[in-house]
Amino acid sequence: MFYFGVDYYPEHWPEERWPIDAKLMSEAGFNVVRLAEFAWSMMEPVKGSFTFDWLDRAISILQAYDIKVVLGTPTASPPPWLMGKSPDLFRVREDGMRVTYGNRREYCPNQPLYHEYTRRIVTKMAEHYADHPAVIGWQIDNEFGERCYCPVCAQKFQTWVRSRYEDLSELNQKWGTIFWSHVYNDWAEIPLPLTTGASPNPGLALDFYRFCSDSYVAYQQLQINILRAKCPGHFITHDLMGFGYDRLNYFDLARNLDLVALNSYPRNQWAMEECTSPSQLALSHATMRGLKRQNFWMMEQQAGPGGWEIISVTPRPGEMRLWAYQSIAHGADAIVFFRWRTARYGTEQYWHGLLDHDAHPGRRYEEIKRMGVEIKKVGGQIVGSQVKSPVAMVLSYDSRFAFQIQPNNPDFSYPDHFHQVYRSFYQQHISVDITAPNADLSAYKLVIAPALHLLTEAGAENLKRYVQAGGILVVTQRTGVKDETNAVVHQRLPGLLAEVCGVEVEEYDSLSSSMQNALEFVLPDFAGKASPSVGVLCDILKPTNATVVARYTREFYAGKPAITLNQYGEGQAVYIGAVGDGQLYDVLAGWLLERSGLQPVLAVPEGIEVTERWQGERRLLFVLNHMEQQQKIELDMSYTNLLDGKTLIGEVQIEPQGVLILTAT
Ligand code: GLA
């Protein structure tokens, strides 16, 4: 079943309204709602007194329309009676300040008292709904994140490092605490990397970031254990924030979930000027799909202007439908819109739902209702079908954390660099999987590991094995600089990858924003290609075995290699030594695809996106027009558009924001 639905907060509205809501939902084609993830004070109004009758009534109204329910555990928004129990329950920020009550996510994920109350509410909910025929799954908490620097975390962190290092002398040696006399004689001396301590020891800071991520993973596990035991028939998920969120290791967070869910707001109050680009959205989809290498749910897809204090640009006609189909095209097996009706009060008064405050079913409702008709028709043919990608990109949360601690250059952003490279493949309609550094890469023709700054021995071995067996590996500047403990390696860079890349970094340069260099391609494959400009971080390369692909043309390293290609085992390794702009990666992506024998799924004009999903041997081709103008494409064979049943062949027009889902006729 393809689930199509909405996030619903019946507790915000009078009960008389609920049947009207359910009817309108059903008319929109909705067959699922997510409920209750912020309703702790409604389910446990005072300590130990649990009331689910209101929720039971809401669910049975929905059930009458055959609408299934995903329940949220309400731990993201604890009630005042609970947070009033102790100031220690509150998270402490990086600057040492405790957060205060009044928004949400105020809690420390390591607080035993918070765990105790979490266990109670989750157990009660799970027991109450285990056998409810309308309930199909659980969302744990809501958008985990934010590091806590409280004394409980400090103590837990000390225990955490203790389990990671054999003894203090190993820790002292690995963190290099001899520097500035930080040598610890007692585990209890190990501090937290608060901003008040200025720039911390990178080894300590990275371990703390890992610990914070592990803390949420453990807190989630506490809830998973209860739900699995009590509700074996239900799935368990958590709603994640896509590629952009950078405080948690999402691979770890996803590991014990049954499925990954994504929240997506392309137009929001923090980016009034522009809508999140289609390639950024696609990267988030690919990341969510990559976490468990399986399809994901869209748990919150924007359904109106987003905003807390201000109101964002409203989704243009056709945009919400296009966003939804884009996530389906990349592996979403369910679309749930956020939220049903815009709240009249609270911080999210202006975070609009499908209905405005007045509940009038307007333009946005009508658009999604039309989509509901389509989903009824095509959902069953799509659900469970697979995205098969010939290319993978390695996402390293360790490297990401390491760059948060030391960006290397003020203009360098690991996620932006990652996206920039991803975008070049996206534009050529090549599907890319996002994988962890230690994942099995054997299925991919091409693997790109952008700025894989921190490299473990196992990670390096994995990449080596991949190349040895015939794969094409691409790495970029500042790769292999750090070891597992965030110390700089003692080998020539790129450290553990020097041999496979057939290259050494002779010297590196970090450029100011007004400085630039440029490249000149020397391989004949690039004949006629313009010289791309580069900057930010430039590795000056010295091949030990590699062939030079491009050289620098400026500065004292003019003429020195910037990009190299090495034959290693049955495969090849490409080192891109400098940060470029889109033009550089476009040219390189074209070249790499040719070397890997990969071709775009379909040749289409700019602004059109094409992806495939496979239902066994049956190919579903998604064609999406991200432009505001009608566009013309040329089909390579005869297809049926599943959305309207029409046969299409040859030249075809796609409406602005139009979508085609094609199968061979
Ligand atoms: C997030 C949350 C939702 C809501 C929206 C809009 O994605 O999960 O509860 O707050 O943002 O702000």
Boltz pocket constraint, residues with backbone or C-beta under 6 A from the ligand:
constraints:
  - pocket:
      binder: B
      contacts: [[A, 142], [A, 143], [A, 239], [A, 263], [A, 264], [A, 300], [A, 306], [A, 338], [A, 348], [A, 351]]
      max_distance: 6.0
